[in-house]
Amino acid sequence: MNAVMFTLGGGLCLIVPAIILIVLISTMNRQDNGLAILSLVTGVLGLVPLLPLVGSIAAIVSGNMYLRQIRENPPASNSEGLAHAGIILGWIGVGLAIVAVLGVFLFLMPVRAVGPTLVP
């Protein structure tokens, strides 16, 4: 059991930096906004056990900040896709966190017998 958990944790430790590196390399040639990139990266981190809820909330906030910023001032670069992807990943992470909390709550809730009980 511990070997499986160590393998999964080790795999995540390699996958997360690889995803961040791919995002940063793909955006190096373009003039993307830092808030949009931050939204995408924290959205990805919010889906892994590294930053479960904090990363998701940061993705939603930074993505919405960028979208509000481009509504006020037309951007020199168009990073709306990155911001939208980060917001979507953020909401997925928040939804998964809510499902996890509800699952733990229902698992720990005592089961009561329904109907008459026979007491000797």
Backbone torsions as a table, in degrees:
resi	resn	phi	psi	omega
1	MET	NA	-46.0	-179.6
2	ASN	-66.0	-33.8	179.0
3	ALA	-66.4	-37.5	178.6
4	VAL	-66.7	-45.4	179.8
5	MET	-63.7	-40.2	178.6
6	PHE	-64.7	-39.4	179.4
7	THR	-65.7	-44.0	178.5
8	LEU	-63.8	-43.5	179.0
9	GLY	-65.0	-39.9	177.6
10	GLY	-65.0	-36.9	177.8
11	GLY	-65.5	-41.0	178.5
12	LEU	-66.5	-34.6	179.0
13	CYS	-65.7	-23.7	177.6
14	LEU	-92.1	-32.8	-176.3
15	ILE	-71.8	-44.5	-175.7
16	VAL	-61.4	-50.5	177.5
17	PRO	-63.1	-31.2	178.5
18	ALA	-66.5	-41.7	178.4
19	ILE	-64.4	-44.5	179.4
20	ILE	-62.4	-41.7	179.2
21	LEU	-64.0	-41.6	178.4
22	ILE	-62.5	-43.2	179.5
23	VAL	-63.5	-44.5	-178.1
24	LEU	-67.3	-39.8	179.0
25	ILE	-67.7	-39.1	-178.5
26	SER	-70.5	-19.7	-180.0
27	THR	-103.6	4.3	-177.3
28	MET	-68.0	-38.7	-176.3
29	ASN	-79.7	-21.1	-178.8
30	ARG	-96.7	160.3	177.7
31	GLN	-97.4	72.6	179.6
32	ASP	-86.8	153.6	-179.8
33	ASN	-77.2	142.6	-179.7
34	GLY	-64.1	-34.1	178.7
35	LEU	-65.3	-38.2	179.3
36	ALA	-67.5	-41.6	178.3
37	ILE	-66.2	-42.2	177.5
38	LEU	-60.5	-40.0	179.3
39	SER	-61.6	-44.9	-179.3
40	LEU	-67.4	-45.2	-177.1
41	VAL	-66.0	-44.6	179.3
42	THR	-70.6	-27.6	174.2
43	GLY	-64.6	-40.9	176.8
44	VAL	-67.8	-42.6	179.5
45	LEU	-66.8	-25.7	178.1
46	GLY	-72.3	-16.4	179.5
47	LEU	-91.3	-14.5	178.7
48	VAL	-103.7	160.9	-177.1
49	PRO	-67.5	7.6	-179.1
50	LEU	-73.6	-52.6	178.7
51	LEU	-135.2	71.4	-168.3
52	PRO	-58.3	-58.2	-175.7
53	LEU	-97.8	-33.7	-178.4
54	VAL	-64.8	-42.9	179.1
55	GLY	-64.7	-38.6	179.9
56	SER	-66.5	-43.5	179.0
57	ILE	-66.1	-40.0	178.0
58	ALA	-63.6	-35.9	178.7
59	ALA	-66.3	-42.7	180.0
60	ILE	-65.4	-45.1	-177.2
61	VAL	-67.0	-48.2	-177.2
62	SER	-68.8	-35.3	177.0
63	GLY	-65.0	-43.1	178.2
64	ASN	-68.9	-33.2	175.8
65	MET	-62.9	-42.2	179.2
66	TYR	-66.4	-42.8	-179.7
67	LEU	-64.0	-37.3	175.8
68	ARG	-66.9	-37.8	179.5
69	GLN	-64.2	-40.5	-178.7
70	ILE	-78.3	-19.9	173.1
71	ARG	-70.0	-36.9	-178.9
72	GLU	-76.5	-43.4	-179.2
73	ASN	-125.9	123.0	175.7
74	PRO	-59.7	131.0	-173.3
75	PRO	-78.7	154.1	172.2
76	ALA	-77.4	-24.6	176.2
77	SER	-126.5	156.2	-178.3
78	ASN	-112.5	101.3	-179.7
79	SER	-114.5	25.7	-177.7
80	GLU	-61.1	-36.6	-179.8
81	GLY	-61.6	-41.7	178.1
82	LEU	-65.1	-41.6	-179.5
83	ALA	-66.1	-43.7	179.2
84	HIS	-64.1	-40.6	178.3
85	ALA	-63.4	-41.1	178.1
86	GLY	-64.8	-40.5	178.8
87	ILE	-64.8	-43.6	179.5
88	ILE	-63.0	-45.2	177.9
89	LEU	-63.4	-36.1	177.5
90	GLY	-62.9	-45.5	179.5
91	TRP	-67.3	-34.8	175.5
92	ILE	-63.4	-42.8	178.2
93	GLY	-63.6	-40.6	177.3
94	VAL	-64.4	-42.6	178.4
95	GLY	-61.8	-42.6	178.1
96	LEU	-65.0	-36.2	178.0
97	ALA	-66.4	-40.6	178.4
98	ILE	-64.5	-43.5	178.2
99	VAL	-62.1	-39.6	179.4
100	ALA	-65.4	-43.0	179.4
101	VAL	-65.0	-43.4	177.9
102	LEU	-63.9	-38.3	177.8
103	GLY	-63.7	-43.1	177.9
104	VAL	-65.2	-42.4	179.6
105	PHE	-61.8	-45.9	-179.9
106	LEU	-69.0	-32.2	178.5
107	PHE	-68.7	-37.1	-177.4
108	LEU	-87.9	-9.9	-178.9
109	MET	-71.3	132.9	-179.4
110	PRO	-69.1	146.8	179.1
111	VAL	-93.0	128.3	179.1
112	ARG	-106.6	145.1	178.6
113	ALA	-74.0	140.3	179.4
114	VAL	-104.4	132.0	178.3
115	GLY	98.4	-175.6	-177.1
116	PRO	-70.9	142.7	176.8
117	THR	-112.8	145.6	179.9
118	LEU	-92.8	120.4	178.2
119	VAL	-111.6	122.9	-178.7
120	PRO	-69.9	NA	NA
